[in-house]
């Protein structure tokens, strides 16, 4: 007879699922609206900064080149250092530490020392 086992997920360790989301970096794209929440606090990012952070949060296993992300509106390109600095500044203004870090000669990524991968949630709708 087969026995089915259930592997616990991070959300299973919390009594209330909303407790889990109160500790997460939550990024959601709904049509033309972008939602960025960190530790239950709304972070206001421009569409350019949100797209860069969303790209890094979707795949935390590698580094990303932020200036190669396609922009539909044809606006001028920012350099990677400006994008990362503006994301970190938005989080610092909200009372948090820098979440984007530079890997030497590789690109930029979400700092997993500050936000574990299990606490990053990205959704598209």
C-alpha angles and dihedrals in degrees: 000000000000118000118209115214126195119218111215118242125206091259090059091066092066124077092216120034090220088065088063093052091048088066098042138095097236119193121178133173115203110177105295095344121095123200122197118179127170122184090346093306124114115238115200112219130170115246090256093053093043092053091051093048092044091052092051093045094049092062112023093167094080141036122254138217103228099193093061095063108118116246117207097198094059094236120160117280121255121212119247095249092056093049094050092045092050092049091049091046091054090053092045090051088054090053102261135113125257111288101184118073135184120237111211111261092345115077139255132312142166110277102247091190088070100033116029115220090246089063097055115096123183124178137175125202 
